[in-house]
Amino acid sequence: MGGIFISYRRHDSAGWTGHLAEHLEQCFVPDQIFMDIEKIEAGADFVEAIESAVGSCAILLAVIGPAWLTSTDANGRRRLDNPEDYIRLEITTALNRNVRVIPVMVGGAVMPESSELPDDLKPLTRRQAHELTDNRWDYDTEQLFKFIEKAGIKRKPESGASVVPPKKVSGKALASIIISVLILLSFFQRTDFTFDMKIGSLVIALVALVLGGIAFIDTRLHNAKGKIFAIIGMGLSSLALIVDIGLLSSHTTIPEKYTRQPVPFPQSQPVYSEPATPEPVVADVSGIWRGSDSLTYSIRQQGNMVEIVGGYPNGVVVITGKGIIRGRNIELNYLRITDRTSGNARLVIHSDGRTLQGHYQNPVAGESGAMLLTR
């Protein structure tokens, strides 16, 4: 009783061939199955071992994947055009010795035309091919095994009619769907997302996308069922990512971690107090100001006292300070958060009330210069 020889090219169809071999070993005696160089002993002549193994087999399964016909060597030469190519040797040996050859198409591959093959491989195109599809793998392999039985190779008595054990739906795919749905529902249920909440949602959506991708790979390798669930999980998690990125790009408020508590000033810094006889305030400077240093400043005024916060348009605060208005002059003490150095500034309120101009000085950092704010 002959065996089954599996001819395949590793980089073309190793995944499908390995899966097929596992099913064959479940239904037929493993010693009857020969997969090219894996069972050739060290030191044995490669060509002689191939010819001996193929000649002793009743069936050769020629697994043909998407790159079987066009695969090239390191010099860019098509492998099938090389008379010593092991795939060509295996199939031509089987054809010459009247071994039954079954072309097994995987990965959507199609049967080559006779004109595309070397002369000694042209008879392969006259052999009836059998296709193994990802969506109907169990059914297609069962039909192939029936053809093998008709060739005289019997199944193991305990194998029965079942080829492979049933697989469960991928838990990763279901987890990806559930996580993505919860994220999307949260977008509809509330609108008061903080900056940290948006970052957390983005990270969780990325995790859901990764889970969906792993589940999709598992279904392609036939380790689990639920390919459609994996695709749905990847789609929903991608949608959640897009929404998260949109929310982050539109986030203009100052993050909570910068606004929960006031920034402490050095104890040596003078603290302004309301003078006994308040001076008249010439203008209201409360509001948003654009600085010549590319920062955006928010000023809050209460009587002659002012508080100022400066930061970037994305909401990151870099300067905070307090001061007092004396006539048309504003005297400020500020703290630069990036390096925890303090300085002072004096600004003049223009008559139009839309421009603040003056100088700043940071003795600790050794910096000073002109300062202009407009609104």
Summary of the structure (lengths in Angstrom):
residues: 375
radius of gyration: 37.8
end to end distance: 93.7
largest distance: 115.6
contacts: 1092
relative contact order: 0.08
helix: 39%
strand: 25%
